[in-house]
Structure formats: C-alpha cells, structure tokens
Amino acid sequence: MDRSWISTSKPGDPEYIAGVKDFIDFAVKNSRGRTRLPCPCYKCHNFLHKRVDEILNHLSKSAFDRTYTIWIWHGEDREENVRTNTPEVHTSNEGDRIEDMLRDVQEKFDENPAAFESLLTDSEKPLYTGCKKYTRLSSVLKLYNLKATHGLSDTGFTELLEVVKDMLPSDNVLPSKTYEPGNDIDVYLAPLINDLKILWETGVEVYDAYRNESFNLRAMLFCTIQDYPVYGNLSGYTVKGKAPCPICEDGTMGKWLKSSKKNIYDGHRCFLPDDHYYRKLKKAFNGDQEFKRRPRVITGIEVFEKVKDIQIIFGKNRGSTLPKQGYKKCSVFWRLPYWKHLFVRHSLDVMHIEKNVCDSLIGTLLNVPGKTKDGVNARDDLKALGIRKELHIVDKNNKKFLPPAAYTMSEKRKRIL
C-alpha cells in the first residue's frame, strides 16, 4: 500500500483524503471489534483513543503523523512491514511480543497518555547506544521472565540487575531495582491474560500423540504463587502499613514501633480456637488477653465490587498519587471471567518465607550485626509497649547494657551452632 501521501500531502488534498480513507478501512478491518482506536493525527500521536468519526474529524483538520508509516497500533505486523519496506533499528524477539503487549493495553491509558508515552518510549529506546537487539522494555521482560522461571528472590534479582547494569556500557538504561515496574506490571501481564481468556472461553486445539487425535484443551489459572511484596503488585492491594493483609484488610491492624520504625502485628491469637490456652496468656505475648474472633474473609465478589471502578495509574513517579492503604488498582487478573469466584486467588511462596524466617532466627541467635532482630531499638520498643520489663535496657553508672534474653548464647554455644 502506497503511503507516500503521509509526507507529501496535506489535509484537503485529494491524495490525502484518499489515503485517510485507506487508513480508516485498514484500521476498522483490524480493530477486533473495538469502538475506540488510537488517533494518528499529529496532535494525538496515537496516545489518545477516539471513535472512528472523531478520528476522521481530527485528520480532516490536523495532518496525519508523518512518523507513523508502519501502522502497528492499528493491527499491522511490524516485522512483515520491515521485511518488505524499510529497515528497522531494533529487531524484535518473538517471545517478548512487545507490540502485542502494548496494543493490548492501549485503552487502559486513555486518561493517562503521558504514562503510555513513557512506556512506548521504553519499548523503542535502545538498551544502550548502538544496541540493536534489546530495548529497555524488552530487556526488563527478559530478565523478569528469568526471575520467575528460576524463582529468584527480590533481593537476588536486584543484585543481578546491579551486576548486569555494571557490565553494560555506562550509558545503559537498565533498571537497577526489582520494583521499578511497580504498578505497571499489569502491562506486562496483558498478553498472558488474553491467552488465559481464550483457554477458558474457547480453548485451543491440541494434538494427543498417544491417541493420535486432536482435542480441544481448556484451562484456567486457579491462583498465582509469589513472595509477599509481589503479592501486592499482582493483587493491587497495599501490603505495607497498618493493614497489609489483603485477606483480613482492616480486620488485622498493626502497631507502629517508634524506635524500630516499623509496624508489627501482634493480634495473631485471634485465629486460634475460642477456648485455646494461649488466648488467656498475657506476659508471653503483648500483655493482654485475646478475646477477639478471627476477621471475616471477604469474598472475591465483594473485593471485585470494591476495585472495579478504581482508576488505574500507570507510569513512573506516580507513587504519591496512589492510596497508602487498601487497594490501589483493579488488577488485570479481574479481567478473567472466573477470577471473582475463586476463594484463593494468590498464594505465598513458602520457600521465600522459610528463608527469611531462618535468616532472622540465625541472625538473632548468633547476634550477627545487621542481621539480628534484637538490639537497642527493639529493647526501647519493649519499654514503650510496657512488656517484658526484664529485658528493658539497664542504665547503671552512666553505662547501658542489654540484659540477656532466653535465647542469648555464649560464644562457645555460638561456635557449636
């Protein structure tokens, strides 16, 4: 299709009018039933979605974007066009499916075009000057897939990013932290959600080599498995602060420790049977008996009603505009028709929890600097809470010392351990 009219004609010219008609026919044919499409006028620059009649009105007054000669936002395959028309700077890895991913989430950015522009820039920005194989976005996806495949912890993944970034040329744009994608993880998951919807609604034809026959395979995602910080990214719930549990929500409230500067959650005895012996103990816990019953578990349907109208905010440096507590977005998983009917939607990776608990126990038992959970701040917090008086810091002769706890070990026992 001749597209020279994009750069050689202007609104009102017969050649321009005919070219716009060809474009509209092409866009509608490849719209997959969508009623709003990216507008390619030089003002909207494909960042804003409009109805077809609105796009025609824009293009009749404002020139067609002269840089938009490969119509990837309207269903054209970039690689096929590159092979038959013009050379492209970056080669696309089929596994990354960058174009598909961006096309799938365009409509989510209707109210936030700046965020989409930032994401689009990442999809075109070379990883470093002269790099033709990877862009910033494709490299992040590659590494994040590696993290998921091999079960790398967030700390380990951050260290990997730092090492790889240090190995690359100094002008590289690779992120240096695990959670730089942040709320934008829905963008990366969009192609997966579309595939899962197909597997649930229509299925795919699969060949059974043993029976020598084909059959229709249907499948569903019954839960995700991740560590706790990623739990927040996938569920859309804020897993920090005073109410960080997506299951209990306000039913489990934390206490702020002024000296340690963190929240603690000491109301766990409410999950015990009503007549459990531990409920009556005071000194062994927080100084009070526990008579409260466990919080009611909120159903998926109730959660969906809470989040369905939340305006999703994508892009970098948007943390100040997100809620500090509760749900911050309507997760992309709610697009799955069965998601709200699942009782358990997200599961925690026990491996990470075990490792963290083990590291904390060993660090505290051996009193490892930087690893132990005991110390001056912890003892000051005990005093502020009015519990475990025998462990409060002793100030004698202008010297302070920490009374030994039940778990305090001698140097000999530490070496044995």
Secondary structure as GFF3:
##gff-version 3
##sequence-region A 1 417
A	DSSP	alpha_helix	5	8	.	.	.	ID=ss1
A	DSSP	alpha_helix	14	29	.	.	.	ID=ss2
A	DSSP	beta_strand	37	38	.	.	.	ID=ss3
A	DSSP	beta_strand	49	50	.	.	.	ID=ss4
A	DSSP	alpha_helix	52	61	.	.	.	ID=ss5
A	DSSP	three_ten_helix	72	74	.	.	.	ID=ss6
A	DSSP	alpha_helix	78	84	.	.	.	ID=ss7
A	DSSP	alpha_helix	98	105	.	.	.	ID=ss8
A	DSSP	three_ten_helix	106	109	.	.	.	ID=ss9
A	DSSP	alpha_helix	113	124	.	.	.	ID=ss10
A	DSSP	alpha_helix	136	150	.	.	.	ID=ss11
A	DSSP	alpha_helix	154	167	.	.	.	ID=ss12
A	DSSP	three_ten_helix	182	184	.	.	.	ID=ss13
A	DSSP	alpha_helix	185	201	.	.	.	ID=ss14
A	DSSP	beta_strand	204	208	.	.	.	ID=ss15
A	DSSP	beta_strand	213	217	.	.	.	ID=ss16
A	DSSP	beta_strand	224	226	.	.	.	ID=ss17
A	DSSP	alpha_helix	228	235	.	.	.	ID=ss18
A	DSSP	three_ten_helix	249	251	.	.	.	ID=ss19
A	DSSP	beta_strand	255	257	.	.	.	ID=ss20
A	DSSP	beta_strand	262	264	.	.	.	ID=ss21
A	DSSP	three_ten_helix	268	271	.	.	.	ID=ss22
A	DSSP	three_ten_helix	277	280	.	.	.	ID=ss23
A	DSSP	alpha_helix	300	307	.	.	.	ID=ss24
A	DSSP	three_ten_helix	319	321	.	.	.	ID=ss25
A	DSSP	three_ten_helix	332	335	.	.	.	ID=ss26
A	DSSP	three_ten_helix	339	341	.	.	.	ID=ss27
A	DSSP	beta_strand	346	348	.	.	.	ID=ss28
A	DSSP	alpha_helix	350	365	.	.	.	ID=ss29
A	DSSP	alpha_helix	376	385	.	.	.	ID=ss30
A	DSSP	three_ten_helix	389	391	.	.	.	ID=ss31
A	DSSP	beta_strand	394	396	.	.	.	ID=ss32
A	DSSP	beta_strand	399	401	.	.	.	ID=ss33
A	DSSP	alpha_helix	411	416	.	.	.	ID=ss34
###
